[in-house]
Amino acid sequence: MRKRSLRSLMIPILLMGALLTACGSAQSADTSNGGSAGITAAHAGASESPNPSGEPKERTKVHFALLGASVTNVHVELAIEKGIFAKNGIELKIENFQTGGPEALAAVAGGDIDLGIFGSPVLVGISKGVPIKDVAAPVAKEVDFQLVATNDIKSIQDLKGKTIVTGAAGSGPHTAIRKILAANNIKESEVKIVNSGGADMRMILESGKVAAVVTSEPTVSQIELEGKGHTIAKAADVYGKYQHSHFFASAKLIKDRPDVVRNVIKSYSEAVTYVKQHPDELIDYAAKKLGLDRDLVKNYYDKNLPAWDEKLRADVDGLLGAVELLKETGDIDPNFNPTIDQLYDASFELK
């Protein structure tokens, strides 16, 4: 792929003006050597490394977008360290985007990302012509955002006139609060919404300066176990048929190197199988990597790991439902009426 830098994001300036209002700089996590650097150009360069049999195996370098490290994606880094991607000919370079999907989408639109996993901005990008498609589904594809309030807030109605902190404008958490408010007949003008992508929502809530935050597990459980707050609404209860997270690839990679797309998907699937077979190793790794209490991490994986789908099956109805929801919230043009083939390439489904 042609080499680009983040300066190339100025090219699709009209698109970015419509999509983004709060993008920061991205951090690249080179998990193969433990280092970090700014985004490098997306390309399919080849290198060699030994495979388990001792024979050198050519690997294709792939730039893979993830948001901040979390319990739903840290298994990818573990799989890199275990050589699962290398065994399948992939040198996976994780690009972490701490402030959320809109920032990640900017890098995708600028050509700096080959594949990745993040939320609703993927569909927003597709609706605006960013050349990507879903090619699989991540293990945590359902919406997990919850509205967590301080203990003095007893209902959503109590939030009128108060401050709610959510993710970056256009991110999944931001969409969630808008949908939750609408479902409870509260106008956005009746509360103060503060966008704060990449922030520590537990620390923000415990500061005593806000009434509620939008966050997900295991932060929700951590707040509740500490007695600092409680859940008053869940996005899943008001979303209907909806797939939130997306495993996508660039149209160029799909066309030019479908073998690479297949090998990344295959490796991710094998990573899921590995951690389901070695849950204690995943728990220890995640607790250390994320700086979380081991019991908290164990509680999350005990509840969720058994349901992780190694086949990475997309929810077709959920994809179409997500488009409709994003049209309702104004994130997607109401005239965008895609077929499923515009959103999802089913040719990469695992058998």
Protein Blocks (a to p, Z undefined) as FASTA:
>chain_A
ZZddfklmmmmmmlmmmmpcbdcddddddfknopacddddddddddddddfkopacdddd
dddddddddfklmmmmmmmmnommmmnopacdddddfkbjklmmmmmmnopafbdcddfk
lmmmmmnopacddfbdcfblbccbdcdddfklmbfklmgopacddddehiaklmmmmmmm
mmnopafklpccdddehiafklmmmnopafbdcdddfklmmmmmnopaccfbdfklmnmp
adfbdcdddfklmmmmmmlmmmmmmmmmmmmmmmmmmmmlmmmmmmmmnopafklmmmmm
mmmmmmpcfklpacfklmmmmmmmmmmnopacfklccdfklmoccklpcZZ
